[in-house]
Amino acid sequence: MSSQPLRASVIVCTRDRTESCRDTVERLLGSRPPDCELIVVDQSADESTRTAISALDRSGVVVYLKSDRRGLSAARNQGAAAARGSLLLFTDDDCLPDPDW
């Protein structure tokens, strides 16, 4: 059994919901443990979500992935493939997780 702590990857998939995704990412940035990575998979038609996330991510901790494939399953699979954590956590782009979730 490993003595290293379990690392988590939080994956948020989004498509054309810039404001709600920004709010979700902002909440996650304020509550995530230091060793937890945050991945945003963006299927939006424009760059507004990338711009909003970049403005929030002053320390460069968000992994932003642009996806041309459509569908939640495709986005979740892309996020999971990019994740480095051994525990994958998914939340929707219109959710505001509790600070201690």
Buried (B, 14 or more C-beta within 10 A) or exposed (E): EEEEEEBBBBBBBBBEBBEBBBBBBBBBBEBBEEEBBBBBBBBBEEEBBBEBBEEBBEEEBBBBBEBEEEEBEBBBBBBBEBBEBEEBBBBBBEBEBEEEE
